[in-house]
Amino acid sequence: MIEVRNLTKRFGSHTAVDDLSFDAQPGEIVGILGPNGAGKTTTMRMLTGFMPPTSGTAKIAGFDVFNDSLEVRARVGYLPEQVPVYPDMTVRGYVTFWAELRGVRKPHARVDEVIERVQLTDRRNSLIRNLSKGMRQRLGLAQAIVHDPQVIILDEPTIGIDPQQVIEVRETVRQFRTKHTVLFSTHILSEAEQICDRVLIIHQGRIVAEGAPATLRQQLQPGAHLYVLIGGADEAQARNLLEHIPGVQSVQAQGEGFTIRTQPDVDIRAEVSESVMRAGFALLELRPVAMTLEDIFLDIVGRKT
Amino acid sequence: MWIIFRREVGQYFASPVAYLIAAGFLVLTALIFNNDLTVSATVKPASPSVVPAFLSFALVFFAPLLTMRMLAEESREGTLELLLTAPVTDSAIVLGKFLGAWFYYTMLLALTLVYQVILVSVTQPDLGHAISAYIGIWLYGGATIAVGLLFSALTENQVIAAFLATAALLILWLGGLAGQIVANLDLARMLYTLTLQGHFTSSFAVGLLRVEDAAYYAGMMAIMLFITIRIVESHRWRG
């Protein structure tokens, strides 16, 4: 549904998006993850036909974003980072305007349906200036889906609203999955993990990692991590003991115990417990540590810079 | 384009400010008309073009008020980005807005026709003169609105948009005075024909319908709108 090949955008000498390639299938929620200034917004703006790429191509539903811009724009729903509203319009008027502009025939039934879906029915005749930030965010979602687009592009839809509303927005986005392809940007890693089928991690305009949140975690984990807590030994003794177990790559103090890194695909838990016992200490705790996307992300970004 | 046009017109009628502007517009023109009518009872025949002639000056301040919001607000609220990703062309956005403002102005102008009705009922004015003056001021209004729209596209700040547009229109309007202090007659005439007044005061306002004057205002609209479209388009190229 989305097909991006070698997409590049330069502003003067600054390269905002650097040779980006990826695909998104129908019904998939793809998260673009990266720190501020990584090129997420620029990428989305090129996909929505807002700005032309410097080089490379992007296709949406088979239409080139530059050459068939109007076709692309009719098939994309977009919510920019700053929710664009007309404060003097009513909720209904606003959604109707965007529906008509995007060529929805007989918009009224559709508009009511969409307003219902983002739970603004009881506010449908209010002026937008009187809506809370979270409601405006949902209103923004409403205009993005009103023409039933094949692709929905959301730029940081959960930024700046309270946690309850974040959950509601996430819930709404998850519902889109059945009928639309969703491209979703965020810099909150746990969010990407919760919502997305697939995550692209972008840093300085390049994809540094890609995959389902779970596989990503597996792939990128540079070996397994174990947390070990030993009783009856002081720190130096314990460290010395752990470092001499075969298969241990590094030992790091963490709290009262240690995190040890081992080679991937080798389970050394048996060896660890045995060594500790043999040395006459007590093994109080031994558990694998799962890296969160956060750790992976920092790890990758740290390695690249 | 018509969807944008409809929204703009709707905005005018939905906002109390637009009604205030309309009221002020009518009060001012009524005062001018009433004054002229009083004078003409004794001294001179009533002129059917007194209201249009007054508007030719008032529009310098009035047109920017109608247009200052149009594009400045869109770019401030971020809705411009959404408009530019909707399946409409950039020119449709600009033209829709322009026609919306011009339509609103046309409605106000139509309201002032009531003065012509009064005039017809009390005296025998030259209707040809009145029609010419109204066509002239209608085109004149379109040209000033196009100038106002251009400055609305240039900035995110409505006040700055209105101020710059008024300044630009004032220069276009006062340019005729510059002609008076230039000794060279040809240069003076050239300056005069470049100004807004030059194609109204001495032609439409005295009952003269000339293609060149209509072409001047039409050309002015075309050029201003073309530049405005380019400015809107430039949002796509900025960072």
Boltz contact constraints between the chains, C-beta under 6 A:
constraints:
  - contact:
      token1: [A, 11]
      token2: [B, 239]
      max_distance: 6.0
  - contact:
      token1: [A, 48]
      token2: [B, 85]
      max_distance: 6.0
  - contact:
      token1: [A, 49]
      token2: [B, 85]
      max_distance: 6.0
  - contact:
      token1: [A, 50]
      token2: [B, 84]
      max_distance: 6.0
  - contact:
      token1: [A, 50]
      token2: [B, 85]
      max_distance: 6.0
  - contact:
      token1: [A, 51]
      token2: [B, 236]
      max_distance: 6.0
  - contact:
      token1: [A, 70]
      token2: [B, 87]
      max_distance: 6.0
  - contact:
      token1: [A, 73]
      token2: [B, 85]
      max_distance: 6.0
  - contact:
      token1: [A, 73]
      token2: [B, 87]
      max_distance: 6.0
  - contact:
      token1: [A, 74]
      token2: [B, 87]
      max_distance: 6.0
  - contact:
      token1: [A, 78]
      token2: [B, 85]
      max_distance: 6.0
  - contact:
      token1: [A, 80]
      token2: [B, 78]
      max_distance: 6.0
  - contact:
      token1: [A, 80]
      token2: [B, 81]
      max_distance: 6.0
  - contact:
      token1: [A, 82]
      token2: [B, 78]
      max_distance: 6.0
  - contact:
      token1: [A, 84]
      token2: [B, 77]
      max_distance: 6.0
  - contact:
      token1: [A, 84]
      token2: [B, 78]
      max_distance: 6.0
  - contact:
      token1: [A, 84]
      token2: [B, 79]
      max_distance: 6.0
  - contact:
      token1: [A, 84]
      token2: [B, 82]
      max_distance: 6.0
  - contact:
      token1: [A, 97]
      token2: [B, 7]
      max_distance: 6.0
  - contact:
      token1: [A, 100]
      token2: [B, 3]
      max_distance: 6.0
  - contact:
      token1: [A, 101]
      token2: [B, 3]
      max_distance: 6.0
  - contact:
      token1: [A, 101]
      token2: [B, 86]
      max_distance: 6.0
  - contact:
      token1: [A, 102]
      token2: [B, 86]
      max_distance: 6.0
  - contact:
      token1: [A, 102]
      token2: [B, 87]
      max_distance: 6.0
